[in-house]
């Protein structure tokens, strides 16, 4: 049985889920009090990945118009991208592409610590040369305080 006990673990489990288990994980996370949005993005352009995650979070109401909210999300995205690229992510300029599933989760850092709000961005998928069979799995996680 999976336990959605922390923000980061919840975000990673959802991003790594496949098919119908994604909906099940999202429902279970929401029952625990987390706000969640998921999506997919594939690109050779880092800006497109950032835009896809920011757009999904905004449409789902996980961020508002405040600088603090948008800035926290942006840095969580950058931290997740650092994990994908084992440092600063470079894609198109070195002929690399990614195909990712992502989750943005907002809530307390842990279920026991329910008075603070945090935002987590997790990404899971494939990275490699834009040639089928020349890729490998990657994952990244970024968490920032709201």
NORMOFEN-V171691 format. One record per residue. RES is the residue in one small letter. SS is DSSP state (hx for helix, st for strand, lp for the rest). NEAR is the number of other ideal C-beta (glycine too) atoms within 12 Angstrom. Layout:
res	ss	near
RES	SS	NEAR
RES	SS	NEAR
This chain:
res	ss	near
x	lp	6
x	lp	17
x	lp	14
x	lp	33
x	lp	22
x	st	27
x	hx	42
x	hx	33
x	hx	28
x	hx	43
x	hx	49
x	hx	31
x	hx	36
x	hx	42
x	hx	43
x	hx	28
x	lp	28
x	lp	17
x	lp	10
x	hx	10
x	hx	18
x	hx	25
x	hx	16
x	hx	18
x	hx	33
x	hx	30
x	hx	18
x	hx	24
x	hx	38
x	hx	22
x	hx	16
x	lp	28
x	lp	22
x	lp	38
x	st	30
x	st	39
x	st	36
x	st	39
x	st	32
x	st	23
x	st	36
x	st	23
x	st	28
x	lp	23
x	lp	19
x	hx	31
x	hx	19
x	hx	21
x	hx	37
x	hx	31
x	hx	19
x	hx	31
x	hx	47
x	hx	32
x	hx	22
x	hx	30
x	hx	37
x	hx	22
x	hx	15
x	lp	25
x	lp	15
x	lp	34
x	lp	32
x	lp	19
x	lp	10
x	lp	12
x	hx	12
x	hx	17
x	hx	26
x	hx	24
x	hx	20
x	hx	30
x	hx	40
x	hx	27
x	hx	26
x	hx	41
x	hx	44
x	hx	30
x	hx	30
x	hx	43
x	hx	38
x	hx	23
x	hx	31
x	hx	41
x	hx	25
x	lp	15
x	lp	12
x	lp	15
x	lp	33
x	lp	20
x	lp	30
x	hx	18
x	hx	12
x	hx	16
x	lp	14
x	lp	27
x	st	31
x	st	39
x	st	27
x	st	41
x	st	40
x	st	47
x	st	49
x	st	48
x	st	49
x	st	36
x	st	34
x	lp	28
x	lp	27
x	st	23
x	lp	21
x	lp	13
x	lp	16
x	lp	16
x	lp	11
x	lp	18
x	lp	26
x	st	33
x	st	46
x	st	48
x	st	53
x	st	44
x	st	48
x	st	33
x	st	31
x	st	26
x	st	34
x	st	24
x	lp	18
x	lp	20
x	lp	11
x	lp	10
x	lp	9
x	lp	13
x	st	20
x	st	16
x	st	18
x	st	31
x	st	32
x	st	38
x	st	36
x	st	37
x	st	36
x	st	33
x	st	21
x	lp	29
